Amino acid sequence: MRGSYIIILTLVVCLFFGVNSAFAEKIPDWVKNIFIWYGQEQISEDELLDTLEFLIESRIIVIEFPDLTFEYFDDYSFEMTSEDCYDFETFDPVEKLCYVECYSTLECIEIEQQILADADSIWDSAMESEQYQIQPADEESYVTLITTYDVNGNEIVVNKKHNVSDDLIDWQENIEKHNEIWELFTSLIPKQSRSDVSAFTIYTDGRDGELAAVERDQQDPSKWILSIDIIDVYPSGNFDEKEITYSIIHEFGHILTAGALQVDIDPELLQEPYSEINDYLLQEEFMKKEQECSPKFMTFDGCTKSDSYLNVFFQTFWRDIYSEFNVIQSIEDDNQYYEELDLFYEKYNDRFVTNYASENPDEDIAESWTAFVLNEKPVRKSIAEEKILFFYDYSELVKLRDAIRNRL
């Protein structure tokens, strides 16, 4: 959603709907002149951006949202059956949850300490990695599909072996490694919660690129495709279980918060991820849909439902900084864009659980969800910690967290 024309449209919308009351009767001439000069190429895009930032910070331009009240999302429930339990788990028919049973106080403490240690280790390992830092895209890297599987419950069946270069043939033929990755996913995420995953793809974009991703299934947008970069999972030939565990929990966060029950999926926006769309008309259509969706949050491929996890999260934690964030999205130059995004994070670092979370609200809720699963319940000290506490307001998510942690 980056392009200079977006700046002008954003400013016009802000001026029309959100002019400070001191200027309500008349927009100052000098403000109008800024846009005229930009249209006549008398000032640069950087100068226009600086002016917009000044107007927002000075509250000459404000974006006002109506007061919103929310009812907790109640269309999603989390329940397990006895068939979902592993040999080391016991089924609770009342809570409908698989859990690890202990028979003495000491044993219970030891089990809990082991879960805490495992979760902390996974979190710490990810924080030491560059995987979850905002980084400029490598223009020389490209995605190579290796093998695509259809998902049938806990099983995967080969759908297509893609044409690959000679150096990737061994990765394609190593079915044992494919199964090892898939089995980690199925062991972590309870069956009901991953029922919308219809396909599993082994791919690579080169070493140290994007380790994992999810995208909607074009054949059925209510379903998801889970993709894993096999080279990054086996960086030195050995299974990097901590790194892939973190990534699986993160990517599942997207499935959880942007599923068909949470978002009114718009087929017109499903051609490819919006950030990669260069077609002017489609961008224009997105902005029109975004206005129609307002004040709810418009994600890349649809308008969030009013009581969805993502919309409530957005209204709670992003409303006051979103106009400033959108200014950054209008920057065309990649180097300047990532520089400004880093500055945005530095300015609001107490709001985000990781640097990567500041990339957009979608990544923020996925990172915050991961922090919720892997960290102990925090004391409310910062907005970042409030984001973790956000999930504790949903009993079904607390149960899901417990189920995942028991399987770390």
N, C-alpha and C positions, 0 to 999 in steps of 0.2 A: 504494500500500500504506500509506496514511495513514488513521488512525482511532483514536480513543481506546481502543476495545476491543482493538486490537492490542497496546497497551502492556501491558494486564493479562495477555493470553495470553503475550506475550514474557517477562514477568517470572515467570510461573508456570513456564514451560518452563525458564528459567534457574535458578530456585530448585530445581526438581526434579532437573535434570541437572547443574547446575554450581555447587553451593554449596561454598565454600572448605572445606577439610578441618577447619579450626578450628571450623566450625559444622555439620559433617556430621551430628552426632547430633541437633541441634535447631535449627530456624530461630528466631532471636531474636523475642520477642514484639513488640518495637517495629517489626520489619520487617513482621510480619503485620498489625499495626495500621494501617500506611500504606495497605494495600489496602482494609481495612475502612472507613477514613475516606474514601478516595476513592470507594468504592461508595456511601457515605452522603452524598456531596457536601460533606464537611466540609473537604476540601482541594481545591485547583484542579489542573488538568492540569499547569500549569507547576510546581507544587510536587511533584507526583508525578514529573515528568521530572527535576527537580533531585535528588530522592532517588535515582532510578534511576542517574543519572550518578555520584552519590557512592558508591553501592554497588558499581558497576563499577570505578571508579577506586580504591576502597579494597580491591578484590578480595574483598569479602564475597560478591559474586556474580561468578562467573567462568564463561565458556563454554569447556569443554575439548573439543578435537578429538582424535581418535585420530591417532597418527602415520601418515602416508600416504607411500607410495612410488609413483612414477609410471614408467610406460614411455612413451617418446615416441610420440606419435600417428603411426601408420604407415599409416593408410587413405588419406591424402591424398598424392598425388604431383603434381609439376608438370613437365610436359613440353610442348614445342612441336613443331610440324611446320614444314617449309619453307614451307607455305602461309600460316603465321601471320606470316612475316617481311615487313616493308615493303621498299621498293626500297633504302633506305639501310642495310639490315641483311643480315647473312650468317648462314646456318644452320650450327650445329655439330651434326653427326649423332651425335656421341658424348655430349655433354652434353644434346642435344635442346633447344637454346636458340638463340634469335635474338640476335645481338649486333652491335654497331657495330665493324667491323674497321678497324684502323689499320695503316699500312705503314712507320712509322718511330717511333722513340722520341719524337721531338718531336710528331708527330701524335697519338700515344697520350696524351701529357701534355695536349695542347690539348683533346682530346675529353673527358678526365676532368675537366679544369678547367671546361669548359663545363657538364658535367653537375652538378658541385658548385655552380657559380654559379646555375644554373637551380633546383636543389633548394633552395638557401639562400634564393633570392628568393621562392619559393613559401611556404616556412616563415615567413620574416620578415613577409611580407605578411599571412599569417593571424594571426600573433601581434599585429600592430598593429590587427587588426580586432576588433570586438566579437562576431563570429559564434561564436567558441569560448570565450566567457565565460558562466558560469552567470547566467541572467537570469530574473526572474519572468515567467511567461507573460502575454501581453497578452490580457486577457479580451475585448477588442473585436475581436481578429483572428480570422479564420476561414478555413478552407481552401476555395478554389474550384478545382475540377478544370476544366481547360481542354481538353486533348486526351489521350486514352489510346491508346497504340500496342501492338500485339502485336509481339513480338520473334521474328525468324526469322534466326538466325545474326548476321550483321553488319547486317542490314536491319531496318527498322521499318515496320509497315503500320498505317494508321489503323484502330483498332477503334471508337472513338466520339469524336465531337465533342460536348462537353457544352454545355448551355445556359449562356451567360455574359452578363454585363452588357455594355452597349455599349462601355464603356471597355476591355474585354478582347478585343473582337473582332479588333482588329489583331494582338494577341499570338497569338490562335488561328490566324489566317490566315497568319502568317509562318512557313511551313514551313521556310524556309531557316534560320531561327534554331533551330528544333527539331532539324533535322539537324546543325547545327553543334555543339550540345550533345551529341547522341548520338554523333557521330563522335569527339569528344574522349574520351568514355567508352571507345569501342571501340579507339581508338588507344592508350590508356593501359593498359587491362586486357586481357591476352591472352585469346584466344577460349575456350580450355578453362576458364579460371578464371571466366568470366562465363556459362558455359553454363546456370547455374541462374536467370538473369534472364529471366523470361517476359514481362514487360510494362514499358513505359516511359511515365511520365505527366508531362505538363507541367501545372503547377498554380501557384497563388500563395496566399500568406497575407498579402499586403501587403508593402510595401517593408521591407527589413531584418528580415524574420522568419526562418523556418527555410529555409535555402537548398536543402537536399537531405535526402532521407530514403529508407530502404528499409523495406519491410514484406513479410511473407509473403503469397503468393498464396493467397487463400481457396479457390480451386478445387484447388490443389495446394500444400500447405504446404511441400513441399520446394523450391519455386520462390520467386522474389523479384520484387517490383515496385520499380523504381527511379523515384523522383519528384524532379523538379527545379523549383524556383521560378524561372520565366523572368524575372520582373521583377528579382530579385536578381542574376541572371547578367548582365543588361544594365542596371546601375544608372543609367548616363548615356547609354544607347543603344548603348554599345560593349561588346563581349564581355569580361567580367572573367575572363580565362583563369586567372590565378593563384588566385583565390578558388574557382572551380569545380573546378580541379584538386585543390586541397587537400580539398575536400568529397567528390569522387569517391573519392579514396584512402581517406578516413575511412569513407565509407559502404560501400565494398568491404570494409573491415576487418570490418564486421558480417557481411557475407555469408560471408566467409572463416572467421570464428570462431563463427558460430551457425548454420551450415548443417546439413542433415539428417545428415551424417556426424559432426557434432560434438555435436548436441543430440537427445535423444529428444523430439521435438515432441509436445505434448499438445493434441489437437484441442479439448478442453474449455476451453482457455485462449486460444483464437484469436479470440474474438469481437471484441476490440479491445485496444489496448495496456493492460496491467494497471494502469498508473498512472491511467488514466481510468475504471476500472470502479468504479461506486458500489454495485453490488449486493452486499449483505452476504453472501449465501450463497456467491457466487462467490469473494469474498475469503476466506471461511472455507475453501472448497475449496482455494484456492491455498496457504493456510498448512498444510493437511493434506498436500498434495503436497510442500510444501517440507520438511516433517519426514520424509517418506518418502524424499526425495532426499538428505537429509543423510547424510554430511558433504560430498557433492558440491554444487556450486553450482547453485541453482535460478534460471534466468533467467526472463524474463517469460512465456515460453510453453513451457517444458519443462525437464527435468532434463538438465544437461550430462553427457556421457559421462565416465568417470573419467579417461581419458587425452586428453581434448579440450584444445585450446589454452586455452579459456576456463576450464575447471576447474583445470588446472595453474597458470594465471596467478592465479586466485583463491586457491588454497591457498598459493601462494608469497608473494603480496603483500597479501592482504586478510584472512586469517584472524584476525590479532591486532587488527584495528580494526573488524571487521564488526559486532560487537555495539554499539559506539558509533555507527556509521553507522545501524544499524537504529532506534536511539532517535530519531534525527532524522526518519526516515521515518514515525514515528508522529505527527508534529506536523500538526495540521489547518490551522492558520492559515498562509496562503501567505507572508505577510511574515515571520513568525517562522521558517518552514521555510527560506526562502532565506537568512535571516540566520544561522541555525545551520549551514547548509551552507557558507556562506562562512567561518564560524569553523572548521569542520571542515577546510576546505582550508588556511586559514592555519596551523592547528596541524600539518598534515602536508604542507605545500607541497613539501618535498623528496622526497615520494613520487610526485608527479604531474608529468607533462610539460607539462600545461596546467591552468588552473583548471577547464575543462569536464570534464577527465578524472575529477575527484573526484565527479561527479554519481552514478555507480554503476559497478560492475565492468564492465558491458557497454561503457559509453562510455570507460572507462579503457583497456581493451584496444584499442579502435578508435583512440583518440588515440595510444596507445603504438605501435601498428602504423604510423600515419601518421608519427610521429617516426622510427621505424625506417627507413622508406622514404626520407624526405627529409633525414635528418641523417647525418653521418659516424659511424662506429662510435665510441662514447664510451669513455673510461677510466672504470672502475667507481669512482665517487665517491659517488653517492647512490642511493637506491632508485629514483628516476625513471630514472636511467641504467641501473640493473639491469633495469628493465622493457624498455628498448630492447634491451639485450643478450639478453634472454629469447628473442627471435625468432631470434637467431643460432644457437641450439641446434637449429634445424630447417633442415636443408639445403634442403628444398623451398621454404621461405620466403625463404631467401637468394637462391635462383635467381629466384624471383618478384620480389623486390626489384630485382635487377639488370635484369630485363626491363622493369619499369616505369620505372626511372630512365633507361634508355637512350632512353625515348620522351618524356621531359619536354620 
